[in-house]
Amino acid sequence: AALTRGHPRPDEIQAEKEREHQHIDLQMQQAQVVLQEQTNKERDFLRSQASQAKEIASGRWDQHLRTQELSAEQEYQQQLAKVHEDARQMRLILEQQSSQLILEYETRRAQEDINHHMHEVELHQWE
């Protein structure tokens, strides 16, 4: 008995081993919980940063889009003004041409009337 004195018995060793297993399992579970919480916090942080980056990028794209739309609107307005000016010029030319043609017609018509009247006068003189 002296050789085993002070030495734990196999059932005590087994019981201690079971307690240590439970302690290890508990520590592992606690470590898992801590790791899961850290991972969740890191994931939330990364998602938050990504969301902010998206908002910034979206804001930049919105600003870029507004700039492009403004540029397109300005180009449209310039082209529209040119179309209006071209139409005004064409109307002015048309007005001048039609006035010239009317004047030419009225001049010729007056000359015809004069010629006709002169012819009548000459005919009366011959009679």
C-alpha positions in Angstrom: 0.0 0.0 0.0 2.9 2.3 0.5 3.6 2.5 -3.2 0.2 3.9 -4.0 -0.1 6.1 -0.9 -0.5 9.8 -1.9 -1.2 8.7 -5.4 -4.8 9.3 -6.6 -6.8 6.2 -7.4 -7.9 5.5 -11.0 -11.5 6.5 -10.2 -10.3 9.8 -8.7 -8.1 10.3 -11.8 -11.1 9.5 -14.0 -13.3 12.0 -12.0 -10.6 14.7 -12.2 -10.2 14.0 -15.9 -14.0 14.5 -16.4 -13.9 17.8 -14.4 -11.0 19.0 -16.5 -12.8 17.9 -19.7 -15.8 19.9 -18.6 -13.7 22.9 -17.7 -11.9 22.7 -21.1 -15.3 22.4 -22.8 -16.6 25.4 -20.8 -13.5 27.4 -21.7 -13.9 26.4 -25.3 -17.6 27.4 -25.4 -16.7 30.8 -23.7 -13.9 31.3 -26.2 -16.3 30.5 -29.1 -18.8 33.0 -27.7 -16.1 35.7 -27.5 -14.8 34.9 -30.9 -18.3 34.9 -32.4 -19.0 38.3 -30.8 -15.7 39.7 -32.1 -16.4 38.3 -35.5 -19.9 39.8 -35.5 -18.6 43.2 -34.3 -15.9 43.1 -37.1 -18.5 42.1 -39.7 -20.8 44.9 -38.5 -18.0 47.4 -38.6 -17.0 46.3 -42.1 -20.6 46.5 -43.3 -20.9 49.9 -41.8 -17.8 51.1 -43.6 -18.9 49.5 -46.8 -22.3 51.2 -46.5 -20.6 54.6 -45.8 -18.3 54.0 -48.8 -21.3 53.2 -51.0 -23.1 56.3 -49.8 -20.0 58.4 -50.6 -19.6 56.7 -54.0 -23.3 57.0 -54.7 -23.1 60.7 -53.8 -20.2 61.1 -56.1 -22.0 59.3 -58.9 -25.1 61.4 -58.2 -23.1 64.5 -58.4 -21.4 63.3 -61.6 -24.8 62.4 -63.0 -26.2 65.9 -62.1 -23.1 67.5 -63.8 -23.6 65.4 -66.9 -27.3 66.2 -67.0 -26.6 69.9 -66.5 -24.0 69.8 -69.3 -26.5 68.0 -71.6 -29.2 70.5 -70.8 -26.9 73.4 -71.5 -25.9 71.8 -74.8 -29.6 71.3 -75.6 -30.4 75.0 -74.8 -27.5 76.1 -77.0 -28.6 74.0 -79.9 -32.2 75.0 -79.4 -31.1 78.7 -79.5 -29.2 78.0 -82.7 -32.2 76.3 -84.3 -34.4 79.3 -83.3 -31.8 81.8 -84.7 -31.5 79.8 -87.9 -35.3 79.7 -88.2 -35.4 83.5 -87.6 -32.8 84.1 -90.2 -34.7 81.9 -92.7 -37.9 83.7 -92.0 -36.2 87.1 -92.5 -34.7 86.0 -95.8 -38.1 84.6 -96.9 -39.8 87.9 -95.9 -37.2 89.8 -97.9 -37.5 87.6 -100.9 -41.4 87.7 -100.8 -41.4 91.5 -100.4 -39.0 91.8 -103.3 -41.1 89.5 -105.5 -44.3 91.4 -104.6 -42.6 94.7 -105.3 -41.3 93.3 -108.6 -44.8 92.0 -109.5 -46.5 95.3 -108.6 -43.9 97.3 -110.6 -44.5 95.0 -113.6 -48.2 95.3 -113.2 -48.0 99.1 -113.0 -45.9 99.0 -116.2 -48.4 96.8 -117.9 -51.2 99.2 -116.9 -49.2 102.1 -118.2 -48.4 100.2 -121.4 -52.0 99.2 -121.8 -53.2 102.8 -121.2 -50.7 104.1 -123.7 -51.8 101.6 -126.2 -55.4 102.7 -125.7 -54.4 106.3 -126.1 -52.6 105.5 -129.3 -55.6 103.5 -130.6 -57.9 106.5 -129.9 -55.5 108.7 -131.7 -55.6 106.6 -134.8 -59.3 106.4 -134.9 
